[in-house]
Amino acid sequence: MPKKTKKVETILRITLVKSPIGYSQKHKDTIRALGLHRMRQTVEHVDSLSLRGMLSKVAHLVNVEEK
């Protein structure tokens, strides 16, 4: 029987580095959905395709690091 391999989940550390004021409501809603509320706040999420899509929409407002 083949051995099961553990799937290593990549954690992304997302930091809000620019204010969403002056940008569209969709950008503000995306920032809020990521769990970011104030400048320089950092949140960690498990990497997924939906998360990558959200990050591509607001890439100019956030800094993303792999943990």
C-alpha positions in Angstrom: 0.0 0.0 0.0 1.5 3.4 -0.9 2.3 5.8 1.9 0.3 8.9 2.3 2.3 12.1 2.0 1.5 15.0 4.2 0.3 18.1 2.3 2.2 21.1 3.6 0.0 24.2 3.6 1.7 27.4 2.7 0.9 30.3 5.0 0.8 33.8 3.6 1.4 36.8 5.8 -0.5 39.8 4.4 0.2 43.4 5.6 -1.8 46.5 4.6 0.8 49.1 3.5 -1.4 51.6 1.7 -4.8 53.0 2.6 -7.8 52.0 0.5 -9.2 55.5 0.8 -9.7 56.9 -2.7 -10.1 53.4 -4.3 -13.2 51.7 -5.4 -15.7 50.1 -3.0 -14.7 46.6 -4.4 -11.1 47.2 -3.2 -12.3 48.4 0.2 -14.5 45.3 0.5 -11.7 43.0 -0.5 -9.4 44.5 2.1 -12.1 44.0 4.7 -12.7 40.4 3.6 -9.0 39.7 4.1 -9.4 40.7 7.7 -7.5 43.9 7.5 -8.8 46.9 9.4 -5.9 49.4 9.9 -2.6 50.3 8.4 0.4 48.1 9.1 -1.9 45.3 10.4 -0.8 41.8 9.5 -2.9 38.7 9.1 -2.1 35.2 8.1 -4.1 33.0 5.8 -3.6 29.6 4.2 -2.7 29.8 0.5 -5.6 29.1 -1.8 -6.7 30.1 -5.3 -9.5 32.3 -4.0 -7.1 34.1 -1.7 -4.6 34.6 -4.6 -7.4 36.1 -6.6 -8.3 38.6 -3.8 -4.6 39.5 -3.5 -4.2 40.2 -7.2 -7.1 42.7 -7.0 -5.4 44.7 -4.1 -1.7 44.0 -4.8 -1.0 47.7 -4.9 -2.3 48.1 -1.3 -0.8 45.0 0.5 2.5 43.3 1.0 2.5 39.5 0.8 5.2 37.2 2.3 5.3 33.4 2.5 5.9 32.1 6.0 
